[in-house]
Amino acid sequence: MKIDQTVAKKAYDVVDAYIAAINAGDGDAVRETLNFPHFRIGAKGGVIHYPDNSADHLGNFRSRTSADSWHRSVVDDMEAIYTIPTKAHVSVNFRRLRADGSVIGAYHSLYIITEIDGHWGLQGGSGDGT
């Protein structure tokens, strides 16, 4: 399967913006990186569904990661594994870190990046993190 590098680049830009917004603690910027309805499937099969942009995505993320003293996330690598003109599936390997730089863990997620009405955003994901 041939990967459209133009679509892949748009998807990578979304992932980078999402991680930067999470790390900055900017809830509005996080929402700007998402497409709705949005979903997240966790490691234990739990599904979080955001029907629209009214939910506190950043607050929900922080509540799931605060017990580990999460401070920031770092993307180690990402690869588009599927593209069509309006969608990309991106395999993302990342680490979660504490403020002192110690590693909480290394994780893998599959992000589904979509283009809706001209807006590229993260519409869903499934991973082994919370």
N, CA, C and O atoms as a GROMACS GRO file, in nm:
protein
  520
    1MET      N    1   0.085  -0.117   0.000
    1MET     CA    2   0.000   0.000   0.000
    1MET      C    3   0.090   0.124   0.000
    1MET      O    4   0.182   0.136   0.081
    2LYS      N    5   0.063   0.213  -0.090
    2LYS     CA    6   0.141   0.336  -0.102
    2LYS      C    7   0.086   0.442  -0.006
    2LYS      O    8  -0.035   0.466   0.000
    3ILE      N    9   0.176   0.503   0.068
    3ILE     CA   10   0.140   0.609   0.163
    3ILE      C   11   0.153   0.744   0.093
    3ILE      O   12   0.258   0.776   0.037
    4ASP      N   13   0.047   0.822   0.097
    4ASP     CA   14   0.049   0.957   0.042
    4ASP      C   15   0.125   1.046   0.141
    4ASP      O   16   0.076   1.073   0.250
    5GLN      N   17   0.243   1.089   0.102
    5GLN     CA   18   0.329   1.165   0.193
    5GLN      C   19   0.271   1.302   0.229
    5GLN      O   20   0.300   1.354   0.336
    6THR      N   21   0.192   1.360   0.141
    6THR     CA   22   0.128   1.488   0.172
    6THR      C   23   0.027   1.470   0.285
    6THR      O   24   0.023   1.551   0.378
    7VAL      N   25  -0.054   1.365   0.277
    7VAL     CA   26  -0.150   1.335   0.383
    7VAL      C   27  -0.076   1.297   0.511
    7VAL      O   28  -0.113   1.340   0.620
    8ALA      N   29   0.029   1.217   0.498
    8ALA     CA   30   0.108   1.177   0.616
    8ALA      C   31   0.164   1.299   0.688
    8ALA      O   32   0.160   1.305   0.810
    9LYS      N   33   0.215   1.395   0.614
    9LYS     CA   34   0.271   1.517   0.674
    9LYS      C   35   0.164   1.594   0.751
    9LYS      O   36   0.189   1.644   0.860
   10LYS      N   37   0.044   1.604   0.694
   10LYS     CA   38  -0.066   1.671   0.764
   10LYS      C   39  -0.098   1.599   0.895
   10LYS      O   40  -0.122   1.662   0.997
   11ALA      N   41  -0.098   1.467   0.890
   11ALA     CA   42  -0.127   1.387   1.009
   11ALA      C   43  -0.016   1.404   1.113
   11ALA      O   44  -0.045   1.419   1.232
   12TYR      N   45   0.109   1.402   1.071
   12TYR     CA   46   0.221   1.421   1.164
   12TYR      C   47   0.211   1.557   1.232
   12TYR      O   48   0.237   1.570   1.351
   13ASP      N   49   0.174   1.659   1.155
   13ASP     CA   50   0.159   1.793   1.211
   13ASP      C   51   0.052   1.795   1.320
   13ASP      O   52   0.068   1.863   1.422
   14VAL      N   53  -0.057   1.721   1.299
   14VAL     CA   54  -0.163   1.713   1.400
   14VAL      C   55  -0.110   1.647   1.527
   14VAL      O   56  -0.133   1.697   1.637
   15VAL      N   57  -0.040   1.535   1.511
   15VAL     CA   58   0.015   1.464   1.628
   15VAL      C   59   0.110   1.556   1.705
   15VAL      O   60   0.102   1.566   1.827
   16ASP      N   61   0.199   1.623   1.633
   16ASP     CA   62   0.294   1.715   1.698
   16ASP      C   63   0.220   1.826   1.773
   16ASP      O   64   0.257   1.859   1.886
   17ALA      N   65   0.117   1.883   1.712
   17ALA     CA   66   0.040   1.991   1.775
   17ALA      C   67  -0.035   1.939   1.897
   17ALA      O   68  -0.043   2.009   1.998
   18TYR      N   69  -0.090   1.820   1.889
   18TYR     CA   70  -0.163   1.759   2.001
   18TYR      C   71  -0.070   1.739   2.120
   18TYR      O   72  -0.103   1.777   2.232
   19ILE      N   73   0.046   1.679   2.097
   19ILE     CA   74   0.140   1.654   2.205
   19ILE      C   75   0.189   1.787   2.265
   19ILE      O   76   0.200   1.800   2.387
   20ALA      N   77   0.218   1.885   2.179
   20ALA     CA   78   0.262   2.016   2.228
   20ALA      C   79   0.154   2.081   2.314
   20ALA      O   80   0.185   2.141   2.416
   21ALA      N   81   0.028   2.069   2.274
   21ALA     CA   82  -0.082   2.129   2.350
   21ALA      C   83  -0.102   2.059   2.484
   21ALA      O   84  -0.122   2.125   2.586
   22ILE      N   85  -0.095   1.926   2.483
   22ILE     CA   86  -0.104   1.850   2.609
   22ILE      C   87   0.009   1.893   2.702
   22ILE      O   88  -0.014   1.922   2.819
   23ASN      N   89   0.132   1.896   2.648
   23ASN     CA   90   0.248   1.933   2.730
   23ASN      C   91   0.238   2.075   2.784
   23ASN      O   92   0.284   2.102   2.895
   24ALA      N   93   0.179   2.165   2.706
   24ALA     CA   94   0.165   2.304   2.749
   24ALA      C   95   0.050   2.324   2.848
   24ALA      O   96   0.038   2.429   2.910
   25GLY      N   97  -0.035   2.221   2.861
   25GLY     CA   98  -0.151   2.235   2.948
   25GLY      C   99  -0.254   2.332   2.894
   25GLY      O  100  -0.324   2.398   2.971
   26ASP      N  101  -0.264   2.340   2.763
   26ASP     CA  102  -0.353   2.435   2.696
   26ASP      C  103  -0.476   2.362   2.643
   26ASP      O  104  -0.474   2.305   2.534
   27GLY      N  105  -0.583   2.365   2.722
   27GLY     CA  106  -0.705   2.293   2.686
   27GLY      C  107  -0.766   2.338   2.554
   27GLY      O  108  -0.814   2.255   2.477
   28ASP      N  109  -0.763   2.468   2.527
   28ASP     CA  110  -0.817   2.518   2.400
   28ASP      C  111  -0.735   2.466   2.282
   28ASP      O  112  -0.791   2.427   2.180
   29ALA      N  113  -0.603   2.466   2.297
   29ALA     CA  114  -0.516   2.416   2.190
   29ALA      C  115  -0.536   2.266   2.170
   29ALA      O  116  -0.530   2.218   2.057
   30VAL      N  117  -0.559   2.192   2.280
   30VAL     CA  118  -0.586   2.049   2.266
   30VAL      C  119  -0.713   2.030   2.184
   30VAL      O  120  -0.714   1.953   2.088
   31ARG      N  121  -0.820   2.101   2.220
   31ARG     CA  122  -0.947   2.088   2.146
   31ARG      C  123  -0.928   2.122   1.998
   31ARG      O  124  -0.991   2.060   1.913
   32GLU      N  125  -0.844   2.219   1.968
   32GLU     CA  126  -0.820   2.259   1.830
   32GLU      C  127  -0.754   2.148   1.748
   32GLU      O  128  -0.766   2.145   1.626
   33THR      N  129  -0.684   2.057   1.815
   33THR     CA  130  -0.618   1.947   1.742
   33THR      C  131  -0.709   1.828   1.720
   33THR      O  132  -0.671   1.732   1.652
   34LEU      N  133  -0.830   1.832   1.776
   34LEU     CA  134  -0.921   1.717   1.768
   34LEU      C  135  -1.031   1.738   1.664
   34LEU      O  136  -1.067   1.851   1.632
   35ASN      N  137  -1.082   1.628   1.613
   35ASN     CA  138  -1.206   1.627   1.535
   35ASN      C  139  -1.309   1.551   1.615
   35ASN      O  140  -1.276   1.459   1.690
   36PHE      N  141  -1.435   1.589   1.599
   36PHE     CA  142  -1.545   1.532   1.677
   36PHE      C  143  -1.650   1.473   1.584
   36PHE      O  144  -1.670   1.522   1.473
   37PRO      N  145  -1.717   1.367   1.630
   37PRO     CA  146  -1.699   1.303   1.759
   37PRO      C  147  -1.558   1.243   1.769
   37PRO      O  148  -1.499   1.203   1.669
   38HIS      N  149  -1.507   1.239   1.892
   38HIS     CA  150  -1.373   1.190   1.920
   38HIS      C  151  -1.383   1.072   2.014
   38HIS      O  152  -1.471   1.067   2.100
   39PHE      N  153  -1.293   0.975   1.999
   39PHE     CA  154  -1.294   0.860   2.089
   39PHE      C  155  -1.153   0.817   2.124
   39PHE      O  156  -1.056   0.848   2.054
   40ARG      N  157  -1.143   0.746   2.234
   40ARG     CA  158  -1.016   0.691   2.279
   40ARG      C  159  -1.045   0.553   2.337
   40ARG      O  160  -1.133   0.538   2.422
   41ILE      N  161  -0.970   0.451   2.291
   41ILE     CA  162  -0.984   0.316   2.344
   41ILE      C  163  -0.857   0.286   2.424
   41ILE      O  164  -0.747   0.290   2.371
   42GLY      N  165  -0.874   0.257   2.553
   42GLY     CA  166  -0.762   0.232   2.642
   42GLY      C  167  -0.715   0.089   2.638
   42GLY      O  168  -0.773   0.004   2.571
   43ALA      N  169  -0.609   0.064   2.712
   43ALA     CA  170  -0.545  -0.068   2.715
   43ALA      C  171  -0.637  -0.176   2.770
   43ALA      O  172  -0.627  -0.293   2.732
   44LYS      N  173  -0.726  -0.139   2.859
   44LYS     CA  174  -0.814  -0.237   2.920
   44LYS      C  175  -0.949  -0.244   2.850
   44LYS      O  176  -1.044  -0.303   2.902
   45GLY      N  177  -0.959  -0.182   2.733
   45GLY     CA  178  -1.081  -0.190   2.654
   45GLY      C  179  -1.182  -0.081   2.683
   45GLY      O  180  -1.286  -0.074   2.617
   46GLY      N  181  -1.154   0.003   2.780
   46GLY     CA  182  -1.245   0.112   2.810
   46GLY      C  183  -1.247   0.213   2.696
   46GLY      O  184  -1.144   0.240   2.634
   47VAL      N  185  -1.364   0.268   2.670
   47VAL     CA  186  -1.379   0.366   2.563
   47VAL      C  187  -1.423   0.499   2.623
   47VAL      O  188  -1.517   0.505   2.702
   48ILE      N  189  -1.352   0.604   2.585
   48ILE     CA  190  -1.391   0.739   2.621
   48ILE      C  191  -1.444   0.802   2.493
   48ILE      O  192  -1.377   0.800   2.390
   49HIS      N  193  -1.563   0.859   2.500
   49HIS     CA  194  -1.628   0.918   2.383
   49HIS      C  195  -1.657   1.064   2.412
   49HIS      O  196  -1.717   1.099   2.514
   50TYR      N  197  -1.613   1.149   2.321
   50TYR     CA  198  -1.640   1.292   2.328
   50TYR      C  199  -1.727   1.326   2.208
   50TYR      O  200  -1.675   1.337   2.097
   51PRO      N  201  -1.858   1.344   2.227
   51PRO     CA  202  -1.945   1.369   2.112
   51PRO      C  203  -1.920   1.504   2.045
   51PRO      O  204  -1.947   1.522   1.926
   52ASP      N  205  -1.870   1.601   2.125
   52ASP     CA  206  -1.844   1.734   2.070
   52ASP      C  207  -1.730   1.797   2.150
   52ASP      O  208  -1.672   1.732   2.236
   53ASN      N  209  -1.699   1.921   2.122
   53ASN     CA  210  -1.584   1.984   2.185
   53ASN      C  211  -1.613   2.044   2.323
   53ASN      O  212  -1.531   2.121   2.374
   54SER      N  213  -1.726   2.012   2.383
   54SER     CA  214  -1.760   2.071   2.512
   54SER      C  215  -1.691   2.003   2.630
   54SER      O  216  -1.683   2.062   2.738
   55ALA      N  217  -1.642   1.882   2.613
   55ALA     CA  218  -1.579   1.809   2.723
   55ALA      C  219  -1.439   1.864   2.750
   55ALA      O  220  -1.377   1.926   2.664
   56ASP      N  221  -1.391   1.841   2.871
   56ASP     CA  222  -1.258   1.884   2.912
   56ASP      C  223  -1.159   1.771   2.882
   56ASP      O  224  -1.122   1.695   2.971
   57HIS      N  225  -1.117   1.761   2.757
   57HIS     CA  226  -1.026   1.655   2.715
   57HIS      C  227  -0.897   1.659   2.797
   57HIS      O  228  -0.850   1.555   2.844
   58LEU      N  229  -0.839   1.777   2.813
   58LEU     CA  230  -0.713   1.790   2.887
   58LEU      C  231  -0.733   1.750   3.033
   58LEU      O  232  -0.650   1.678   3.089
   59GLY      N  233  -0.840   1.795   3.096
   59GLY     CA  234  -0.868   1.758   3.234
   59GLY      C  235  -0.884   1.608   3.251
   59GLY      O  236  -0.835   1.550   3.348
   60ASN      N  237  -0.954   1.546   3.157
   60ASN     CA  238  -0.970   1.400   3.161
   60ASN      C  239  -0.836   1.329   3.147
   60ASN      O  240  -0.810   1.231   3.217
   61PHE      N  241  -0.751   1.378   3.057
   61PHE     CA  242  -0.618   1.321   3.039
   61PHE      C  243  -0.538   1.333   3.169
   61PHE      O  244  -0.476   1.237   3.214
   62ARG      N  245  -0.539   1.452   3.227
   62ARG     CA  246  -0.462   1.474   3.350
   62ARG      C  247  -0.512   1.386   3.464
   62ARG      O  248  -0.433   1.338   3.545
   63SER      N  249  -0.644   1.365   3.473
   63SER     CA  250  -0.696   1.280   3.580
   63SER      C  251  -0.650   1.135   3.563
   63SER      O  252  -0.635   1.062   3.661
   64ARG      N  253  -0.628   1.094   3.439
   64ARG     CA  254  -0.581   0.957   3.415
   64ARG      C  255  -0.430   0.941   3.435
   64ARG      O  256  -0.382   0.830   3.455
   65THR      N  257  -0.356   1.051   3.431
   65THR     CA  258  -0.210   1.041   3.438
   65THR      C  259  -0.150   1.101   3.564
   65THR      O  260  -0.030   1.087   3.587
   66SER      N  261  -0.229   1.167   3.646
   66SER     CA  262  -0.175   1.236   3.764
   66SER      C  263  -0.114   1.141   3.867
   66SER      O  264  -0.017   1.176   3.934
   67ALA      N  265  -0.169   1.022   3.881
   67ALA     CA  266  -0.116   0.927   3.980
   67ALA      C  267   0.029   0.890   3.951
   67ALA      O  268   0.103   0.853   4.043
   68ASP      N  269   0.070   0.899   3.826
   68ASP     CA  270   0.208   0.867   3.788
   68ASP      C  271   0.300   0.989   3.790
   68ASP      O  272   0.417   0.980   3.753
   69SER      N  273   0.247   1.104   3.832
   69SER     CA  274   0.323   1.230   3.831
   69SER      C  275   0.365   1.269   3.690
   69SER      O  276   0.475   1.320   3.669
   70TRP      N  277   0.276   1.244   3.593
   70TRP     CA  278   0.305   1.281   3.454
   70TRP      C  279   0.334   1.431   3.446
   70TRP      O  280   0.266   1.513   3.508
   71HIS      N  281   0.436   1.464   3.368
   71HIS     CA  282   0.472   1.603   3.344
   71HIS      C  283   0.467   1.638   3.196
   71HIS      O  284   0.421   1.746   3.158
   72ARG      N  285   0.515   1.545   3.112
   72ARG     CA  286   0.512   1.569   2.967
   72ARG      C  287   0.528   1.438   2.894
   72ARG      O  288   0.568   1.336   2.951
   73SER      N  289   0.497   1.442   2.765
   73SER     CA  290   0.514   1.326   2.677
   73SER      C  291   0.609   1.363   2.565
   73SER      O  292   0.616   1.478   2.521
   74VAL      N  293   0.683   1.263   2.520
   74VAL     CA  294   0.779   1.281   2.411
   74VAL      C  295   0.753   1.173   2.305
   74VAL      O  296   0.751   1.054   2.336
   75VAL      N  297   0.732   1.216   2.182
   75VAL     CA  298   0.714   1.121   2.072
   75VAL      C  299   0.852   1.071   2.029
   75VAL      O  300   0.940   1.150   1.995
   76ASP      N  301   0.869   0.940   2.029
   76ASP     CA  302   0.995   0.880   1.984
   76ASP      C  303   0.995   0.856   1.834
   76ASP      O  304   1.095   0.880   1.767
   77ASP      N  305   0.883   0.810   1.782
   77ASP     CA  306   0.869   0.797   1.637
   77ASP      C  307   0.722   0.780   1.602
   77ASP      O  308   0.641   0.738   1.683
   78MET      N  309   0.692   0.814   1.478
   78MET     CA  310   0.558   0.793   1.426
   78MET      C  311   0.568   0.758   1.278
   78MET      O  312   0.661   0.800   1.208
   79GLU      N  313   0.470   0.680   1.233
   79GLU     CA  314   0.470   0.636   1.094
   79GLU      C  315   0.326   0.624   1.045
   79GLU      O  316   0.244   0.558   1.108
   80ALA      N  317   0.298   0.688   0.934
   80ALA     CA  318   0.168   0.670   0.870
   80ALA      C  319   0.166   0.529   0.810
   80ALA      O  320   0.254   0.493   0.732
   81ILE      N  321   0.066   0.451   0.848
   81ILE     CA  322   0.057   0.314   0.798
   81ILE      C  323  -0.059   0.296   0.700
   81ILE      O  324  -0.074   0.191   0.638
   82TYR      N  325  -0.142   0.401   0.688
   82TYR     CA  326  -0.255   0.397   0.596
   82TYR      C  327  -0.295   0.541   0.568
   82TYR      O  328  -0.304   0.623   0.659
   83THR      N  329  -0.318   0.572   0.442
   83THR     CA  330  -0.368   0.705   0.406
   83THR      C  331  -0.468   0.695   0.292
   83THR      O  332  -0.458   0.610   0.204
   84ILE      N  333  -0.565   0.785   0.298
   84ILE     CA  334  -0.652   0.817   0.186
   84ILE      C  335  -0.656   0.970   0.186
   84ILE      O  336  -0.604   1.030   0.281
   85PRO      N  337  -0.713   1.036   0.088
   85PRO     CA  338  -0.706   1.182   0.085
   85PRO      C  339  -0.758   1.254   0.209
   85PRO      O  340  -0.718   1.367   0.235
   86THR      N  341  -0.848   1.192   0.286
   86THR     CA  342  -0.908   1.260   0.401
   86THR      C  343  -0.882   1.190   0.534
   86THR      O  344  -0.946   1.221   0.635
   87LYS      N  345  -0.787   1.094   0.536
   87LYS     CA  346  -0.765   1.020   0.660
   87LYS      C  347  -0.628   0.955   0.660
   87LYS      O  348  -0.577   0.914   0.556
   88ALA      N  349  -0.569   0.946   0.780
   88ALA     CA  350  -0.445   0.872   0.798
   88ALA      C  351  -0.450   0.796   0.929
   88ALA      O  352  -0.503   0.845   1.029
   89HIS      N  353  -0.395   0.676   0.928
   89HIS     CA  354  -0.373   0.600   1.051
   89HIS      C  355  -0.225   0.614   1.082
   89HIS      O  356  -0.140   0.582   0.998
   90VAL      N  357  -0.193   0.662   1.201
   90VAL     CA  358  -0.054   0.689   1.237
   90VAL      C  359  -0.017   0.607   1.360
   90VAL      O  360  -0.080   0.618   1.466
   91SER      N  361   0.085   0.526   1.346
   91SER     CA  362   0.142   0.449   1.456
   91SER      C  363   0.239   0.541   1.530
   91SER      O  364   0.331   0.596   1.470
   92VAL      N  365   0.217   0.557   1.661
   92VAL     CA  366   0.296   0.651   1.740
   92VAL      C  367   0.356   0.579   1.862
   92VAL      O  368   0.284   0.516   1.939
   93ASN      N  369   0.488   0.589   1.877
   93ASN     CA  370   0.556   0.541   1.995
   93ASN      C  371   0.600   0.663   2.076
   93ASN      O  372   0.662   0.755   2.022
   94PHE      N  373   0.569   0.663   2.204
   94PHE     CA  374   0.600   0.779   2.287
   94PHE      C  375   0.633   0.736   2.429
   94PHE      O  376   0.605   0.623   2.470
   95ARG      N  377   0.693   0.828   2.502
   95ARG     CA  378   0.723   0.809   2.644
   95ARG      C  379   0.653   0.916   2.725
   95ARG      O  380   0.638   1.030   2.681
   96ARG      N  381   0.611   0.879   2.845
   96ARG     CA  382   0.560   0.975   2.942
   96ARG      C  383   0.668   0.995   3.046
   96ARG      O  384   0.729   0.899   3.094
   97LEU      N  385   0.692   1.122   3.081
   97LEU     CA  386   0.800   1.158   3.171
   97LEU      C  387   0.749   1.235   3.292
   97LEU      O  388   0.647   1.304   3.285
   98ARG      N  389   0.821   1.224   3.402
   98ARG     CA  390   0.798   1.307   3.520
   98ARG      C  391   0.877   1.436   3.504
   98ARG      O  392   0.956   1.450   3.411
   99ALA      N  393   0.855   1.531   3.594
   99ALA     CA  394   0.923   1.661   3.586
   99ALA      C  395   1.074   1.648   3.594
   99ALA      O  396   1.146   1.729   3.537
  100ASP      N  397   1.123   1.546   3.666
  100ASP     CA  398   1.268   1.527   3.678
  100ASP      C  399   1.328   1.453   3.558
  100ASP      O  400   1.448   1.424   3.555
  101GLY      N  401   1.245   1.422   3.459
  101GLY     CA  402   1.291   1.354   3.339
  101GLY      C  403   1.288   1.202   3.348
  101GLY      O  404   1.316   1.134   3.249
  102SER      N  405   1.254   1.149   3.464
  102SER     CA  406   1.246   1.003   3.474
  102SER      C  407   1.127   0.952   3.394
  102SER      O  408   1.025   1.018   3.381
  103VAL      N  409   1.144   0.833   3.340
  103VAL     CA  410   1.045   0.774   3.250
  103VAL      C  411   0.938   0.700   3.330
  103VAL      O  412   0.968   0.613   3.411
  104ILE      N  413   0.815   0.736   3.305
  104ILE     CA  414   0.701   0.664   3.362
  104ILE      C  415   0.680   0.535   3.283
  104ILE      O  416   0.660   0.428   3.341
  105GLY      N  417   0.687   0.547   3.151
  105GLY     CA  418   0.670   0.430   3.067
  105GLY      C  419   0.678   0.467   2.920
  105GLY      O  420   0.671   0.584   2.882
  106ALA      N  421   0.694   0.364   2.839
  106ALA     CA  422   0.694   0.378   2.693
  106ALA      C  423   0.565   0.315   2.642
  106ALA      O  424   0.525   0.208   2.689
  107TYR      N  425   0.501   0.381   2.546
  107TYR     CA  426   0.369   0.340   2.502
  107TYR      C  427   0.358   0.344   2.350
  107TYR      O  428   0.440   0.404   2.281
  108HIS      N  429   0.255   0.277   2.302
  108HIS     CA  430   0.225   0.277   2.159
  108HIS      C  431   0.078   0.311   2.142
  108HIS      O  432  -0.007   0.262   2.216
  109SER      N  433   0.048   0.395   2.044
  109SER     CA  434  -0.092   0.427   2.010
  109SER      C  435  -0.108   0.426   1.859
  109SER      O  436  -0.014   0.450   1.784
  110LEU      N  437  -0.229   0.400   1.818
  110LEU     CA  438  -0.270   0.418   1.679
  110LEU      C  439  -0.364   0.537   1.679
  110LEU      O  440  -0.472   0.531   1.740
  111TYR      N  441  -0.326   0.644   1.612
  111TYR     CA  442  -0.409   0.763   1.602
  111TYR      C  443  -0.475   0.766   1.465
  111TYR      O  444  -0.412   0.735   1.364
  112ILE      N  445  -0.601   0.802   1.463
  112ILE     CA  446  -0.675   0.818   1.338
  112ILE      C  447  -0.695   0.968   1.319
  112ILE      O  448  -0.768   1.033   1.394
  113ILE      N  449  -0.629   1.020   1.218
  113ILE     CA  450  -0.633   1.162   1.187
  113ILE      C  451  -0.724   1.180   1.066
  113ILE      O  452  -0.707   1.112   0.965
  114THR      N  453  -0.820   1.272   1.077
  114THR     CA  454  -0.916   1.292   0.969
  114THR      C  455  -0.922   1.439   0.927
  114THR      O  456  -0.885   1.529   1.002
  115GLU      N  457  -0.970   1.459   0.807
  115GLU     CA  458  -0.998   1.593   0.756
  115GLU      C  459  -1.149   1.606   0.747
  115GLU      O  460  -1.215   1.533   0.673
  116ILE      N  461  -1.204   1.700   0.824
  116ILE     CA  462  -1.348   1.725   0.824
  116ILE      C  463  -1.368   1.874   0.798
  116ILE      O  464  -1.322   1.958   0.875
  117ASP      N  465  -1.437   1.904   0.691
  117ASP     CA  466  -1.465   2.045   0.655
  117ASP      C  467  -1.338   2.129   0.653
  117ASP      O  468  -1.337   2.243   0.700
  118GLY      N  469  -1.231   2.072   0.598
  118GLY     CA  470  -1.105   2.144   0.585
  118GLY      C  471  -1.016   2.143   0.708
  118GLY      O  472  -0.905   2.195   0.703
  119HIS      N  473  -1.062   2.085   0.818
  119HIS     CA  474  -0.984   2.080   0.942
  119HIS      C  475  -0.926   1.941   0.962
  119HIS      O  476  -0.999   1.842   0.969
  120TRP      N  477  -0.792   1.934   0.973
  120TRP     CA  478  -0.725   1.809   1.005
  120TRP      C  479  -0.716   1.797   1.156
  120TRP      O  480  -0.666   1.888   1.223
  121GLY      N  481  -0.765   1.686   1.211
  121GLY     CA  482  -0.762   1.667   1.355
  121GLY      C  483  -0.757   1.521   1.394
  121GLY      O  484  -0.788   1.432   1.315
  122LEU      N  485  -0.719   1.498   1.517
  122LEU     CA  486  -0.715   1.364   1.575
  122LEU      C  487  -0.858   1.325   1.612
  122LEU      O  488  -0.918   1.386   1.701
  123GLN      N  489  -0.912   1.225   1.543
  123GLN     CA  490  -1.050   1.187   1.569
  123GLN      C  491  -1.061   1.068   1.662
  123GLN      O  492  -1.163   1.052   1.729
  124GLY      N  493  -0.959   0.987   1.668
  124GLY     CA  494  -0.966   0.873   1.758
  124GLY      C  495  -0.830   0.811   1.777
  124GLY      O  496  -0.736   0.833   1.701
  125GLY      N  497  -0.824   0.731   1.882
  125GLY     CA  498  -0.700   0.662   1.910
  125GLY      C  499  -0.721   0.541   1.995
  125GLY      O  500  -0.819   0.530   2.069
  126SER      N  501  -0.628   0.450   1.984
  126SER     CA  502  -0.628   0.328   2.064
  126SER      C  503  -0.484   0.302   2.104
  126SER      O  504  -0.393   0.306   2.021
  127GLY      N  505  -0.464   0.274   2.232
  127GLY     CA  506  -0.328   0.252   2.274
  127GLY      C  507  -0.315   0.175   2.404
  127GLY      O  508  -0.414   0.136   2.467
  128ASP      N  509  -0.189   0.154   2.441
  128ASP     CA  510  -0.163   0.080   2.564
  128ASP      C  511  -0.140   0.173   2.682
  128ASP      O  512  -0.114   0.127   2.793
  129GLY      N  513  -0.151   0.304   2.658
  129GLY     CA  514  -0.146   0.399   2.770
  129GLY      C  515  -0.286   0.420   2.823
  129GLY      O  516  -0.382   0.362   2.773
  130THR      N  517  -0.298   0.504   2.924
  130THR     CA  518  -0.431   0.530   2.981
  130THR      C  519  -0.507   0.629   2.897
  130THR      O  520  -0.621   0.663   2.930
   0.00000   0.00000   0.00000
